[in-house]
Amino acid sequence: MKITSFARTLLPLGAALALVACGEAEETTYDTDTEDLSGGELQVADPGAEDVPVDLPETEMTNASQEEIEAAAAEDEAAE
């Protein structure tokens, strides 16, 4: 099989483009209006960047009655 000069040029170019596409994305930078007096690097984070919305139940919490506690304990003893 004979490789043409066109294929010799196209193959490395395609490989280079594939490597560039797999590169890491640039990190987001945040600017603040604060002055760093320590002389070190000021690190800023977005506290909600990775948050996931959660729906909390609105059911009122109640304590278990003594009867429910005893019934659960009896079920546990029967299971053993």
C-alpha positions in Angstrom: 0.0 0.0 0.0 1.4 3.3 -1.1 0.9 6.5 1.1 0.5 9.6 -0.9 2.0 13.0 0.1 -1.5 14.3 0.7 -2.1 11.5 3.3 1.4 12.1 4.9 0.3 15.7 5.5 -3.2 15.0 6.6 -2.5 12.2 9.0 -0.2 14.2 11.4 -2.6 17.2 11.2 -5.6 15.0 12.1 -3.6 13.5 15.1 -2.6 17.0 16.3 -6.2 18.2 16.1 -7.4 15.2 18.1 -4.8 15.9 20.8 -5.9 19.5 21.0 -9.5 18.5 21.3 -8.7 16.3 24.3 -7.0 19.1 26.2 -8.3 20.4 29.5 -10.6 23.4 29.5 -9.3 26.6 31.1 -10.3 27.2 34.7 -12.7 30.0 35.5 -11.0 32.9 37.2 -12.8 35.3 39.6 -11.8 38.9 40.3 -12.5 40.5 43.6 -12.4 44.0 44.9 -10.2 43.0 47.9 -6.6 43.8 48.7 -4.3 40.9 49.6 -2.2 42.2 52.5 -0.5 38.8 53.2 1.6 38.9 50.1 0.4 35.4 49.0 -2.0 34.3 46.4 -5.6 35.2 47.0 -7.9 32.3 46.3 -11.5 32.8 45.4 -14.2 30.1 45.0 -17.7 30.1 43.8 -19.6 28.5 46.7 -22.5 27.4 44.4 -20.5 26.1 41.5 -21.2 22.5 42.1 -24.5 22.7 44.0 -27.4 20.4 43.1 -31.0 21.6 43.8 -32.7 19.4 46.5 -36.4 19.3 47.3 -36.7 18.9 51.1 -39.9 17.3 52.4 -42.3 19.6 54.2 -43.7 16.8 56.5 -43.6 17.7 60.1 -41.3 15.6 62.2 -42.8 13.8 65.2 -41.4 11.5 67.8 -42.4 7.8 67.7 -44.8 6.8 70.4 -43.7 4.3 73.1 -46.0 1.7 71.4 -44.3 2.1 68.1 -40.8 1.8 69.7 -41.8 -1.5 71.5 -43.4 -2.9 68.3 -40.2 -2.1 66.3 -38.1 -3.8 69.0 -40.3 -6.9 68.9 -39.9 -7.1 65.1 -36.1 -6.8 65.5 -36.0 -9.6 68.1 -38.3 -11.8 65.9 -36.0 -11.3 62.9 -32.9 -12.5 64.8 
